[in-house]
């Protein structure tokens, strides 16, 4: 018997095993639904950790092959998670939607907020996303969220991720704090330059201003330089600071446009560690905006602080064929973490919603914070 014939024979055996497993799985789900009714009538919690531990220990005792114990534990955790999702579905006659109805986009005459001063990378992202929009400048990220939540601005443009340094945690924290929605996302090429007044030479520099992210993204260029590095709110403010200095020893790291707006010269162009340095910006809104053409969903969730809790949430996403684009964690106090995820999908698609509900059933907290598209 050749390899192809052997493979075919083994796959036939697997098909036979699956044919026996599926009816048993269906029977288990039917029993789970009956258990849900009893729990509902008795006002009992869906999750019973003591019972779950008993199920896991019983399965472990049945397995006599030590090399399979880990896989069996994973299988039973998955079955338990699916059973709890089934129970929640049984008890919920009409689940609320993940997102409120979308508002009509108002981008033509929009007021759009950005953090910093003219020349900031946030302003550049704003101009690409909302050409001709009225700009509202704020000093801090939190001011931007306050302006959007209070409807002083229709939208806000804020950085969320850099291709070199990763996630910008403050943005995630503020999204959760103010309950704003993501309605679009884009990437901007970041080309940092060393900027200085016209009469300042490279050998004259003693002090450099930039945003902390700017310093991190240019760490290779800065290594070994005898300069004092001072962090500012953003790179455009750093350019303003260098322009106002009269000591002839001050420079800034920022965009070429920030230099032009402040009368600075480019001493060194493209000083980033990577020429592929990019930052992703999200557009936030006080209300969601989405339609059937959007293909990204962001949500935030928290889990119980126990082994396998995160896996229990990710398994339904895998089973539903949902592609995860991003997963970030943020401290939530008392040793716990809050997670933020971005997946491919549309919140108007029934299968996508069903998959998310299975994942949400394993969470302590779950909230969708946007359905949107990546803008060019």
Residue frames as qw, qx, qy, qz and C-alpha x, y, z in Angstrom:
[[0.000, 0.889, 0.458, 0.000, 0.00, 0.00, 0.00],
 [0.438, 0.380, -0.023, 0.814, 1.52, 3.32, -1.05],
 [0.151, -0.154, -0.412, 0.885, 1.47, 6.55, 0.98],
 [0.346, -0.081, -0.219, -0.909, -1.59, 7.95, -0.82],
 [0.636, -0.259, -0.660, -0.305, -3.59, 4.79, -0.14],
 [0.459, -0.231, -0.668, 0.537, -2.50, 4.75, 3.52],
 [0.031, 0.053, 0.188, -0.980, -3.56, 8.37, 3.90],
 [0.499, -0.164, -0.419, -0.740, -6.93, 7.66, 2.33],
 [0.617, -0.270, -0.739, 0.016, -7.52, 4.71, 4.66],
 [0.322, -0.222, -0.545, 0.742, -6.68, 6.75, 7.78],
 [0.199, -0.010, -0.024, -0.980, -8.90, 9.64, 6.67],
 [0.570, -0.260, -0.618, -0.475, -11.77, 7.18, 6.22],
 [0.531, -0.320, -0.696, 0.362, -11.29, 6.12, 9.86],
 [0.107, -0.137, -0.282, 0.944, -11.29, 9.78, 10.96],
 [0.385, -0.156, -0.355, -0.838, -14.53, 10.36, 9.05],
 [0.609, -0.330, -0.708, -0.135, -16.09, 7.42, 10.88],
 [0.398, -0.276, -0.562, 0.671, -14.94, 8.78, 14.25],
 [0.088, 0.019, 0.012, -0.996, -16.34, 12.23, 13.40],
 [0.490, -0.263, -0.573, -0.603, -19.65, 10.63, 12.46],
 [0.591, -0.415, -0.668, 0.179, -19.83, 9.23, 15.99],
 [0.327, -0.175, -0.349, 0.860, -18.60, 12.40, 17.69],
 [0.134, -0.210, -0.208, -0.946, -21.05, 14.87, 16.16],
 [0.565, -0.489, -0.537, -0.391, -24.23, 13.17, 17.45],
 [0.619, -0.401, -0.503, 0.451, -22.65, 12.96, 20.91],
 [0.226, -0.023, -0.098, 0.969, -21.71, 16.63, 20.73],
 [0.327, -0.368, -0.377, -0.785, -25.27, 17.53, 19.70],
 [0.642, -0.493, -0.586, -0.036, -26.63, 15.50, 22.61],
 [0.498, -0.269, -0.374, 0.735, -24.31, 17.35, 24.99],
 [0.007, 0.125, 0.093, 0.988, -25.46, 20.74, 23.64],
 [0.487, -0.462, -0.521, -0.528, -29.12, 19.70, 24.03],
 [0.641, -0.473, -0.528, 0.295, -28.44, 18.80, 27.67],
 [0.339, -0.084, -0.170, 0.922, -26.62, 22.11, 28.15],
 [0.222, -0.339, -0.298, -0.864, -29.72, 23.93, 26.89],
 [0.631, -0.522, -0.538, -0.198, -31.90, 22.02, 29.39],
 [0.580, -0.309, -0.399, 0.639, -29.44, 22.90, 32.16],
 [0.118, 0.173, 0.041, 0.977, -29.72, 26.56, 31.13],
 [0.445, -0.511, -0.425, -0.600, -33.49, 26.47, 31.65],
 [0.702, -0.494, -0.477, 0.189, -33.04, 25.04, 35.14],
 [0.470, -0.137, -0.208, 0.847, -30.41, 27.65, 35.99],
 [0.073, -0.338, -0.220, -0.912, -32.66, 30.40, 34.67],
 [0.575, -0.564, -0.461, -0.373, -35.64, 29.23, 36.73],
 [0.731, -0.500, -0.336, 0.321, -33.46, 28.98, 39.81],
 [0.017, 0.986, -0.116, 0.117, -31.73, 32.32, 39.19],
 [0.812, -0.391, 0.274, 0.337, -28.37, 30.49, 39.12],
 [0.015, 0.775, -0.433, -0.459, -25.15, 31.68, 37.48],
 [0.834, 0.483, -0.223, -0.148, -24.14, 30.19, 34.13],
 [0.463, 0.539, -0.639, 0.294, -20.54, 29.70, 35.24],
 [0.835, -0.520, 0.099, -0.150, -19.91, 27.11, 37.93],
 [0.236, 0.740, -0.623, 0.087, -16.14, 26.97, 38.42],
 [0.513, -0.339, 0.753, -0.234, -16.26, 24.01, 40.80],
 [0.845, 0.316, 0.391, -0.182, -18.21, 21.96, 38.24],
 [0.577, 0.766, -0.279, -0.047, -15.86, 23.00, 35.43],
 [0.075, -0.653, 0.741, -0.140, -12.87, 21.86, 37.49],
 [0.711, -0.071, 0.660, -0.232, -14.58, 18.51, 38.12],
 [0.810, 0.558, 0.108, -0.146, -15.14, 18.03, 34.38],
 [0.367, 0.786, -0.493, 0.058, -11.48, 18.79, 33.64],
 [0.320, -0.497, 0.776, -0.219, -10.19, 16.49, 36.39],
 [0.819, 0.136, 0.507, -0.233, -12.47, 13.66, 35.27],
 [0.735, 0.666, -0.108, -0.063, -11.26, 13.97, 31.68],
 [0.113, 0.748, -0.639, 0.136, -7.64, 14.05, 32.85],
 [0.565, -0.310, 0.725, -0.243, -8.16, 10.84, 34.87],
 [0.873, 0.348, 0.275, -0.202, -9.58, 9.02, 31.84],
 [0.581, 0.743, -0.333, 0.009, -6.50, 9.71, 29.67],
 [0.882, -0.375, 0.202, 0.200, -3.76, 7.12, 30.16],
 [0.704, 0.377, 0.113, 0.591, -1.43, 8.66, 27.57],
 [0.376, -0.654, -0.159, 0.637, 0.56, 11.44, 29.27],
 [0.276, -0.076, 0.393, 0.874, 1.41, 13.02, 25.92],
 [0.079, -0.496, -0.640, -0.582, -2.29, 13.67, 25.26],
 [0.273, -0.597, -0.612, 0.441, -3.30, 15.22, 28.58],
 [0.089, -0.378, 0.014, 0.922, -2.64, 18.77, 27.42],
 [0.179, -0.069, -0.617, -0.763, -4.70, 18.30, 24.24],
 [0.305, -0.487, -0.816, -0.063, -7.56, 16.71, 26.19],
 [0.204, -0.547, -0.419, 0.695, -7.59, 19.62, 28.64],
 [0.048, 0.231, -0.276, -0.932, -7.76, 22.03, 25.67],
 [0.244, -0.256, -0.793, -0.496, -10.59, 20.00, 24.12],
 [0.303, -0.568, -0.743, 0.182, -12.64, 19.98, 27.32],
 [0.127, -0.463, -0.190, 0.857, -12.06, 23.68, 27.98],
 [0.138, 0.050, -0.494, -0.857, -13.35, 24.33, 24.47],
 [0.309, -0.393, -0.828, -0.253, -16.39, 22.13, 25.04],
 [0.255, -0.560, -0.577, 0.537, -17.13, 23.91, 28.32],
 [0.030, -0.328, 0.077, 0.941, -16.85, 27.30, 26.63],
 [0.245, -0.111, -0.660, -0.702, -19.22, 26.23, 23.83],
 [0.314, -0.468, -0.824, 0.061, -21.64, 24.77, 26.38],
 [0.156, -0.529, -0.390, 0.738, -21.77, 28.04, 28.30],
 [0.106, 0.172, -0.345, -0.917, -22.33, 29.95, 25.07],
 [0.294, -0.284, -0.817, -0.406, -25.22, 27.58, 24.31],
 [0.271, -0.539, -0.704, 0.375, -26.69, 28.19, 27.77],
 [0.045, -0.429, -0.107, 0.896, -26.50, 31.96, 27.38],
 [0.195, 0.011, -0.583, -0.789, -28.09, 31.73, 23.95],
 [0.286, -0.404, -0.862, -0.109, -30.91, 29.60, 25.40],
 [0.232, -0.594, -0.551, 0.538, -31.63, 32.13, 28.15],
 [0.001, -0.445, 0.083, 0.892, -31.48, 35.15, 25.86],
 [0.513, 0.576, 0.634, -0.053, -34.60, 35.39, 23.74],
 [0.429, 0.848, 0.154, 0.270, -33.43, 38.61, 22.08],
 [0.662, -0.299, -0.033, 0.687, -29.81, 39.66, 22.44],
 [0.077, 0.923, 0.063, -0.372, -29.15, 43.41, 22.20],
 [0.707, 0.658, -0.048, 0.255, -27.12, 44.60, 19.20],
 [0.738, -0.192, -0.101, 0.639, -23.40, 45.12, 19.65],
 [0.234, -0.032, 0.081, 0.968, -23.55, 48.66, 18.23],
 [0.288, 0.609, 0.408, -0.616, -26.24, 51.35, 18.28],
 [0.610, 0.676, 0.390, 0.136, -27.71, 52.26, 14.88],
 [0.550, -0.013, 0.162, 0.819, -25.14, 54.15, 12.77],
 [0.106, 0.801, 0.182, -0.560, -25.38, 57.88, 12.35],
 [0.648, 0.715, 0.182, 0.188, -25.10, 59.49, 8.94],
 [0.648, -0.117, 0.041, 0.751, -21.50, 60.60, 8.22],
 [0.074, 0.975, 0.195, -0.081, -21.03, 64.38, 8.30],
 [0.725, -0.233, 0.203, 0.616, -17.61, 64.75, 6.72],
 [0.416, 0.646, 0.295, 0.568, -18.14, 67.55, 4.19],
 [0.074, -0.787, 0.081, -0.607, -18.49, 70.39, 6.71],
 [0.813, -0.402, -0.385, 0.173, -16.97, 68.53, 9.64],
 [0.180, -0.854, 0.394, -0.287, -15.12, 69.98, 12.58],
 [0.931, 0.043, -0.321, 0.167, -12.20, 67.66, 13.24],
 [0.442, -0.851, 0.275, -0.068, -9.94, 67.75, 16.30],
 [0.831, 0.279, -0.348, 0.333, -6.25, 66.88, 16.45],
 [0.650, -0.712, -0.030, 0.263, -3.69, 67.02, 19.21],
 [0.647, -0.129, 0.184, 0.729, -0.77, 69.40, 18.83],
 [0.099, 0.749, -0.044, -0.653, -0.03, 72.41, 16.67],
 [0.712, 0.669, -0.068, -0.204, 0.18, 72.86, 12.88],
 [0.325, 0.653, -0.684, 0.016, 2.84, 70.53, 11.53],
 [0.536, -0.275, 0.741, -0.297, 2.01, 67.67, 13.87],
 [0.040, 0.064, -0.940, -0.332, 1.67, 64.22, 12.32],
 [0.204, 0.476, 0.793, -0.322, -1.90, 64.13, 13.62],
 [0.303, 0.673, 0.055, -0.673, -2.67, 67.23, 11.57],
 [0.158, 0.382, -0.730, -0.545, -1.21, 65.59, 8.47],
 [0.068, 0.201, 0.977, 0.025, -3.42, 62.54, 9.01],
 [0.243, 0.614, 0.512, -0.549, -6.41, 64.85, 9.47],
 [0.257, 0.606, -0.268, -0.703, -5.70, 66.68, 6.21],
 [0.120, 0.179, -0.889, -0.404, -5.50, 63.39, 4.30],
 [0.031, 0.344, 0.930, -0.128, -8.69, 62.02, 5.85],
 [0.078, 0.814, 0.529, -0.228, -10.71, 65.26, 5.93],
 [0.376, 0.112, 0.240, 0.888, -9.39, 67.64, 3.27],
 [0.115, -0.467, -0.278, -0.831, -10.97, 71.04, 3.77],
 [0.534, -0.615, -0.580, 0.027, -12.40, 70.26, 7.22],
 [0.187, -0.848, 0.174, -0.464, -12.39, 72.86, 9.95],
 [0.650, 0.117, -0.628, 0.411, -9.57, 72.00, 12.38],
 [0.544, -0.784, 0.020, -0.297, -9.87, 72.11, 16.13],
 [0.510, 0.430, -0.607, 0.432, -6.47, 72.07, 17.84],
 [0.725, -0.661, -0.040, -0.191, -6.13, 70.68, 21.37],
 [0.044, -0.776, 0.601, -0.188, -3.14, 70.32, 23.66],
 [0.293, -0.299, 0.889, -0.187, -3.58, 66.78, 24.98],
 [0.226, -0.083, -0.911, -0.335, -5.06, 63.49, 23.78],
 [0.052, -0.449, -0.815, 0.363, -7.63, 63.56, 26.55],
 [0.180, 0.471, 0.093, -0.858, -8.74, 67.06, 25.46],
 [0.274, 0.154, -0.678, -0.664, -9.48, 65.57, 22.03],
 [0.223, -0.281, -0.932, -0.041, -11.71, 62.86, 23.48],
 [0.010, 0.503, 0.542, -0.673, -13.51, 65.41, 25.67],
 [0.219, 0.378, -0.219, -0.872, -14.15, 67.60, 22.60],
 [0.319, 0.004, -0.809, -0.494, -15.53, 64.67, 20.57],
 [0.195, -0.361, -0.886, 0.215, -17.64, 63.22, 23.39],
 [0.031, 0.559, 0.409, -0.720, -19.03, 66.68, 24.15],
 [0.479, 0.644, 0.549, 0.235, -19.78, 67.16, 20.41],
 [0.078, -0.842, 0.136, 0.515, -17.57, 70.22, 20.21],
 [0.107, 0.482, -0.708, -0.505, -15.99, 68.33, 17.31],
 [0.864, 0.196, -0.119, -0.448, -17.60, 65.89, 14.88],
 [0.951, 0.137, -0.214, 0.174, -14.48, 63.74, 14.73],
 [0.354, -0.828, 0.427, 0.087, -11.05, 63.38, 16.25],
 [0.819, 0.444, -0.346, 0.112, -7.90, 61.98, 14.66],
 [0.510, -0.720, 0.446, -0.152, -5.55, 60.25, 17.08],
 [0.412, 0.474, -0.776, -0.046, -2.54, 57.90, 16.70],
 [0.881, -0.292, 0.139, -0.346, -3.04, 54.32, 17.85],
 [0.923, -0.130, 0.289, 0.220, -0.05, 52.31, 16.61],
 [0.161, 0.825, -0.469, -0.270, 3.46, 52.76, 15.21],
 [0.905, 0.316, -0.278, -0.068, 5.07, 50.17, 12.94],
 [0.483, 0.445, -0.613, 0.440, 8.29, 50.27, 15.01],
 [0.035, -0.275, 0.642, -0.715, 7.28, 51.01, 18.59],
 [0.162, -0.303, -0.937, 0.058, 3.88, 49.32, 18.66],
 [0.208, -0.735, -0.612, -0.204, 0.61, 50.32, 20.29],
 [0.033, 0.382, -0.225, 0.896, 0.01, 53.74, 21.81],
 [0.272, -0.314, -0.865, 0.280, -1.54, 52.70, 25.09],
 [0.078, 0.279, 0.341, -0.894, -3.01, 56.06, 26.06],
 [0.411, 0.065, -0.417, -0.808, -5.32, 56.01, 23.04],
 [0.481, -0.204, -0.840, -0.146, -6.73, 52.62, 24.03],
 [0.217, -0.305, -0.684, 0.627, -7.25, 53.77, 27.61],
 [0.183, 0.253, 0.095, -0.945, -9.10, 56.90, 26.48],
 [0.423, -0.065, -0.668, -0.608, -11.30, 54.97, 24.04],
 [0.438, -0.346, -0.822, 0.112, -12.57, 52.91, 26.95],
 [0.169, -0.303, -0.480, 0.806, -12.79, 55.85, 29.38],
 [0.229, 0.308, 0.011, -0.923, -14.88, 58.11, 27.12],
 [0.550, 0.372, 0.725, -0.180, -16.88, 55.52, 25.21],
 [0.343, 0.642, -0.280, -0.625, -16.03, 56.90, 21.78],
 [0.877, 0.271, 0.395, -0.018, -16.29, 54.83, 18.60],
 [0.298, -0.367, 0.603, 0.643, -13.72, 54.16, 15.88],
 [0.629, 0.626, 0.307, -0.344, -15.18, 55.04, 12.46],
 [0.711, 0.677, -0.171, 0.083, -12.08, 54.89, 10.23],
 [0.693, -0.549, 0.319, 0.340, -8.38, 54.03, 10.28],
 [0.640, 0.750, -0.129, 0.108, -5.39, 54.92, 8.11],
 [0.793, -0.289, 0.078, 0.530, -1.58, 54.74, 7.98],
 [0.194, 0.975, -0.105, -0.001, 0.73, 57.73, 7.55],
 [0.802, 0.242, -0.202, 0.508, 4.40, 57.48, 6.54],
 [0.424, -0.892, 0.000, 0.156, 6.49, 59.13, 9.26],
 [0.700, 0.447, -0.085, 0.550, 9.62, 60.88, 7.98],
 [0.486, -0.823, -0.104, 0.277, 11.45, 62.39, 10.92],
 [0.533, 0.638, -0.114, 0.544, 14.02, 65.12, 10.27],
 [0.525, -0.438, -0.272, 0.677, 16.53, 66.85, 12.51],
 [0.149, 0.844, 0.310, 0.411, 15.43, 70.49, 12.44],
 [0.501, -0.469, -0.198, 0.699, 17.28, 73.61, 13.59],
 [0.135, 0.921, 0.081, -0.357, 17.40, 77.38, 13.01],
 [0.687, 0.718, -0.068, 0.094, 19.28, 78.46, 9.89],
 [0.188, 0.804, -0.497, 0.267, 22.55, 79.39, 11.61],
 [0.686, -0.463, 0.523, -0.205, 22.79, 76.25, 13.77],
 [0.495, 0.453, -0.724, -0.158, 25.22, 73.54, 12.66],
 [0.880, -0.176, -0.431, -0.096, 25.18, 69.88, 13.64],
 [0.608, 0.098, -0.513, 0.598, 28.30, 70.40, 15.78],
 [0.108, -0.390, 0.231, -0.885, 26.60, 73.24, 17.68],
 [0.679, -0.406, -0.364, -0.491, 23.69, 71.16, 19.01],
 [0.059, 0.252, -0.790, 0.556, 23.47, 70.48, 22.73],
 [0.375, 0.207, 0.672, -0.604, 19.72, 70.07, 23.25],
 [0.213, -0.074, -0.752, -0.620, 17.04, 68.31, 21.15],
 [0.482, 0.128, 0.474, -0.726, 13.27, 68.44, 21.57],
 [0.408, 0.006, -0.741, -0.533, 10.71, 65.91, 20.29],
 [0.823, -0.283, 0.011, -0.492, 7.87, 63.67, 21.39],
 [0.554, -0.441, 0.701, -0.086, 8.99, 60.61, 23.35],
 [0.854, 0.314, 0.414, -0.017, 7.84, 58.42, 20.43],
 [0.496, 0.846, -0.191, 0.034, 10.00, 60.52, 18.09],
 [0.179, -0.717, 0.668, -0.090, 13.07, 59.77, 20.20],
 [0.735, -0.108, 0.662, -0.097, 12.23, 56.06, 20.27],
 [0.788, 0.553, 0.268, -0.022, 11.72, 55.93, 16.50],
 [0.459, 0.818, -0.276, 0.209, 15.11, 57.64, 15.92],
 [0.743, -0.631, 0.215, 0.055, 17.10, 55.81, 18.59],
 [0.863, 0.109, 0.190, 0.455, 19.80, 54.62, 16.20],
 [0.357, 0.731, 0.041, 0.580, 20.55, 58.13, 14.96],
 [0.346, -0.857, 0.114, -0.364, 20.61, 59.51, 18.51],
 [0.922, -0.325, -0.051, 0.203, 22.86, 56.80, 19.91],
 [0.726, -0.078, -0.003, 0.683, 26.18, 58.23, 21.12],
 [0.163, 0.690, 0.143, 0.690, 25.18, 61.87, 20.50],
 [0.346, -0.168, -0.532, 0.754, 26.13, 64.17, 23.43],
 [0.222, -0.374, -0.251, -0.865, 22.71, 65.80, 23.41],
 [0.216, 0.142, 0.698, -0.668, 20.14, 66.42, 26.10],
 [0.181, -0.284, -0.783, -0.523, 16.82, 64.95, 24.95],
 [0.211, 0.157, 0.482, -0.836, 13.68, 66.76, 26.13],
 [0.085, 0.392, 0.891, 0.212, 10.21, 65.34, 25.52],
 [0.252, 0.087, 0.006, -0.964, 7.34, 67.58, 24.32],
 [0.638, 0.263, 0.487, -0.536, 3.61, 66.97, 23.80],
 [0.824, 0.450, 0.338, 0.068, 4.29, 66.31, 20.12],
 [0.672, 0.017, 0.277, 0.687, 6.90, 66.88, 17.43],
 [0.201, 0.742, 0.295, 0.568, 5.32, 70.11, 16.14],
 [0.439, -0.896, -0.041, -0.047, 5.54, 71.67, 19.61],
 [0.766, -0.342, 0.209, 0.503, 9.18, 70.54, 19.64],
 [0.500, 0.427, 0.312, 0.685, 9.75, 72.45, 16.40],
 [0.135, -0.905, -0.190, -0.357, 8.13, 75.57, 17.91],
 [0.662, -0.721, 0.056, 0.199, 10.39, 75.25, 20.95],
 [0.718, -0.066, 0.271, 0.638, 13.55, 74.94, 18.83],
 [0.308, 0.655, 0.313, 0.614, 12.50, 77.93, 16.70],
 [0.288, -0.915, -0.120, -0.256, 12.00, 80.13, 19.78],
 [0.784, -0.458, 0.010, 0.419, 15.37, 79.25, 21.27],
 [0.230, 0.960, -0.145, 0.068, 18.03, 81.95, 21.05],
 [0.588, -0.659, 0.441, 0.160, 21.07, 80.03, 22.30],
 [0.470, 0.658, -0.526, -0.263, 22.10, 78.57, 18.91],
 [0.029, -0.341, 0.933, -0.108, 22.38, 75.08, 20.43],
 [0.551, 0.173, 0.649, -0.496, 18.82, 73.76, 20.10],
 [0.265, 0.124, -0.749, -0.595, 17.27, 71.40, 17.53],
 [0.689, 0.064, 0.412, -0.592, 14.11, 69.36, 17.16],
 [0.114, -0.012, 0.945, 0.306, 13.00, 66.06, 15.65],
 [0.469, 0.492, 0.483, -0.552, 9.82, 66.34, 13.61],
 [0.641, 0.539, 0.520, 0.166, 8.29, 66.58, 10.17],
 [0.399, 0.140, 0.294, 0.857, 9.65, 68.65, 7.31],
 [0.107, -0.712, -0.447, -0.531, 6.35, 70.58, 7.34],
 [0.536, -0.778, -0.263, 0.198, 6.74, 71.42, 11.03],
 [0.566, -0.275, 0.126, 0.767, 10.18, 72.80, 10.20],
 [0.208, 0.397, 0.425, 0.787, 8.86, 74.91, 7.31],
 [0.287, -0.800, -0.446, -0.281, 6.03, 76.34, 9.44],
 [0.557, -0.791, -0.079, 0.239, 8.52, 77.40, 12.09],
 [0.272, 0.919, -0.283, 0.032, 11.33, 78.64, 9.84],
 [0.638, -0.521, 0.557, 0.109, 13.66, 75.75, 10.62],
 [0.458, 0.579, -0.610, -0.290, 16.15, 74.07, 8.29],
 [0.994, -0.065, -0.002, -0.089, 16.55, 70.33, 7.78],
 [0.178, -0.743, 0.644, 0.051, 19.99, 69.38, 9.11],
 [0.087, -0.186, 0.970, 0.127, 19.45, 65.64, 8.60],
 [0.685, 0.044, -0.202, -0.698, 16.49, 64.11, 6.69],
 [0.897, -0.004, -0.366, -0.247, 14.95, 60.69, 7.32],
 [0.045, 0.532, -0.740, 0.409, 16.70, 59.91, 10.60],
 [0.852, -0.225, 0.139, -0.452, 14.22, 57.17, 11.57],
 [0.492, -0.359, 0.792, 0.032, 15.53, 53.72, 12.47],
 [0.476, 0.258, 0.812, 0.218, 13.40, 52.31, 9.64],
 [0.089, 0.122, -0.376, -0.914, 12.50, 53.89, 6.32],
 [0.346, -0.361, -0.765, -0.406, 9.23, 51.98, 6.60],
 [0.086, -0.217, -0.620, 0.749, 8.33, 53.88, 9.77],
 [0.272, -0.409, -0.508, -0.708, 4.55, 54.40, 9.74],
 [0.137, 0.089, 0.663, -0.730, 1.93, 55.41, 12.27],
 [0.149, -0.456, -0.805, -0.349, -1.69, 54.32, 12.21],
 [0.175, -0.007, 0.274, -0.946, -4.34, 56.90, 13.09],
 [0.007, -0.483, -0.875, -0.037, -7.96, 56.22, 13.97],
 [0.209, -0.342, -0.158, -0.903, -10.90, 58.55, 13.51],
 [0.101, -0.302, -0.845, 0.430, -13.10, 58.67, 16.60],
 [0.289, -0.381, -0.361, -0.800, -16.71, 59.78, 16.84],
 [0.359, -0.157, 0.573, -0.720, -19.31, 60.12, 19.62],
 [0.813, 0.208, 0.330, -0.433, -21.58, 57.75, 17.65],
 [0.576, -0.103, 0.732, 0.350, -20.80, 54.76, 15.41],
 [0.528, 0.609, -0.203, -0.556, -20.80, 55.00, 11.62],
 [0.320, -0.212, 0.895, 0.224, -20.87, 51.80, 9.59],
 [0.736, 0.357, -0.069, -0.572, -22.47, 50.11, 6.60],
 [0.969, 0.080, 0.230, -0.053, -22.28, 46.83, 4.70],
 [0.668, 0.666, -0.244, 0.225, -19.00, 47.83, 3.01],
 [0.239, -0.781, 0.515, -0.260, -16.90, 48.05, 6.20],
 [0.875, 0.166, -0.455, 0.014, -14.52, 45.19, 6.89],
 [0.389, 0.229, -0.656, 0.605, -12.91, 45.77, 10.30],
 [0.598, -0.684, -0.296, -0.293, -14.34, 45.47, 13.81],
 [0.235, 0.391, -0.613, 0.646, -12.71, 46.66, 17.04],
 [0.689, -0.585, -0.305, -0.300, -13.81, 45.43, 20.44],
 [0.025, 0.530, -0.646, 0.548, -12.59, 45.51, 24.03],
 [0.837, -0.322, -0.373, -0.238, -13.02, 42.79, 26.64],
 [0.178, -0.588, 0.681, -0.398, -11.82, 41.53, 29.99],
 [0.749, -0.018, -0.653, -0.108, -11.46, 38.00, 31.30],
 [0.782, -0.618, 0.027, -0.077, -11.32, 36.25, 34.61],
 [0.053, 0.773, -0.623, 0.108, -7.81, 36.12, 36.03],
 [0.808, -0.208, 0.540, -0.111, -7.30, 32.39, 35.57],
 [0.273, -0.300, 0.797, 0.449, -5.46, 29.93, 33.36],
 [0.238, 0.270, 0.860, 0.362, -6.98, 29.49, 29.90],
 [0.193, 0.696, 0.461, -0.516, -9.36, 32.46, 30.16],
 [0.183, 0.628, -0.319, -0.686, -7.97, 34.24, 27.09],
 [0.022, -0.122, 0.916, 0.382, -7.84, 31.02, 25.09],
 [0.219, 0.459, 0.832, -0.223, -11.52, 30.42, 25.88],
 [0.275, 0.760, 0.172, -0.563, -12.35, 33.72, 24.17],
 [0.114, 0.577, -0.578, -0.565, -10.07, 33.26, 21.16],
 [0.298, 0.027, 0.943, 0.143, -11.27, 29.75, 20.33],
 [0.439, 0.645, 0.579, -0.236, -14.74, 30.87, 19.12],
 [0.232, 0.814, -0.218, -0.486, -13.05, 33.42, 16.85],
 [0.091, -0.386, 0.851, 0.344, -10.92, 30.66, 15.35],
 [0.358, 0.274, 0.892, -0.040, -13.89, 28.33, 15.00],
 [0.378, 0.775, 0.378, -0.337, -15.84, 31.10, 13.25],
 [0.677, 0.381, 0.313, 0.546, -13.03, 31.66, 10.76],
 [0.020, -0.995, -0.097, -0.030, -12.47, 35.20, 11.99],
 [0.706, 0.318, -0.156, 0.614, -9.05, 36.69, 11.18],
 [0.430, -0.837, -0.164, 0.295, -7.54, 38.68, 14.05],
 [0.494, 0.738, -0.051, 0.457, -5.50, 41.69, 12.92],
 [0.144, 0.536, -0.443, 0.704, -4.44, 43.01, 16.32],
 [0.700, -0.568, -0.433, -0.015, -4.58, 42.16, 20.02],
 [0.204, 0.522, -0.396, 0.728, -3.37, 44.54, 22.73],
 [0.580, -0.539, -0.583, 0.180, -3.52, 44.35, 26.53],
 [0.001, -0.633, 0.183, -0.752, -3.77, 47.22, 29.00],
 [0.248, -0.086, -0.794, 0.548, -3.51, 47.00, 32.82],
 [0.394, -0.567, -0.411, -0.595, -6.88, 47.32, 34.55],
 [0.330, -0.566, 0.440, -0.614, -5.76, 47.21, 38.18],
 [0.763, -0.298, 0.461, -0.341, -5.59, 44.43, 40.77],
 [0.396, -0.294, 0.833, 0.250, -3.44, 42.31, 38.48],
 [0.605, 0.507, 0.612, -0.054, -6.10, 42.21, 35.76],
 [0.185, -0.223, 0.477, 0.830, -5.90, 43.29, 32.12],
 [0.556, 0.627, 0.309, -0.449, -8.26, 44.73, 29.56],
 [0.502, -0.018, 0.671, 0.545, -7.81, 43.62, 25.97],
 [0.422, 0.666, -0.019, -0.614, -8.42, 45.42, 22.69],
 [0.550, 0.033, 0.764, 0.335, -8.80, 43.44, 19.48],
 [0.428, 0.540, -0.214, -0.692, -9.28, 44.19, 15.80],
 [0.541, 0.084, 0.827, 0.127, -10.72, 41.50, 13.53],
 [0.144, 0.072, -0.583, -0.797, -11.80, 41.31, 9.92],
 [0.010, 0.455, 0.890, -0.026, -15.57, 41.30, 9.55],
 [0.183, -0.328, -0.207, -0.903, -18.73, 43.35, 9.35],
 [0.178, 0.053, 0.712, -0.677, -21.09, 43.85, 12.27],
 [0.635, 0.225, 0.002, -0.739, -24.08, 43.56, 9.91],
 [0.556, 0.228, -0.765, -0.232, -23.13, 39.99, 8.98],
 [0.823, -0.394, -0.026, -0.407, -25.14, 37.40, 10.95],
 [0.922, 0.011, -0.303, 0.242, -22.33, 34.83, 11.08],
 [0.363, 0.435, -0.372, 0.735, -19.88, 37.43, 12.35],
 [0.440, -0.521, 0.185, -0.707, -22.29, 38.53, 15.07],
 [0.939, -0.250, -0.154, -0.181, -22.88, 34.92, 16.12],
 [0.768, 0.199, -0.373, 0.481, -19.12, 34.35, 16.37],
 [0.075, 0.485, -0.331, 0.806, -18.67, 37.48, 18.48],
 [0.683, -0.471, 0.036, -0.558, -21.52, 36.42, 20.78],
 [0.943, -0.106, -0.289, 0.127, -19.78, 33.08, 21.39],
 [0.528, 0.289, -0.366, 0.709, -16.58, 34.96, 22.30],
 [0.223, -0.529, 0.159, -0.803, -18.46, 37.48, 24.44],
 [0.825, -0.413, -0.228, -0.313, -20.12, 34.70, 26.43],
 [0.845, -0.105, -0.329, 0.409, -16.71, 33.76, 27.83],
 [0.294, 0.424, -0.201, 0.833, -15.87, 37.33, 28.89],
 [0.220, -0.493, -0.579, 0.611, -16.45, 39.22, 32.09],
 [0.184, 0.761, 0.128, -0.609, -16.90, 42.32, 29.94],
 [0.470, 0.168, 0.642, 0.582, -17.25, 42.72, 26.16],
 [0.237, 0.807, 0.244, -0.482, -17.97, 45.81, 24.05],
 [0.605, 0.428, 0.399, 0.540, -17.68, 46.54, 20.32],
 [0.191, -0.714, -0.072, 0.669, -16.12, 49.98, 19.79],
 [0.258, 0.651, -0.276, -0.659, -16.36, 50.30, 16.02],
 [0.721, 0.293, 0.588, 0.219, -17.00, 48.82, 12.61],
 [0.128, 0.878, -0.170, -0.428, -15.05, 50.65, 9.89],
 [0.861, 0.447, 0.068, 0.234, -12.66, 50.44, 6.95],
 [0.576, -0.404, 0.199, 0.682, -9.00, 51.18, 6.43],
 [0.367, 0.905, 0.118, -0.180, -8.70, 54.40, 4.42],
 [0.769, 0.320, 0.089, 0.546, -5.99, 54.90, 1.77]]
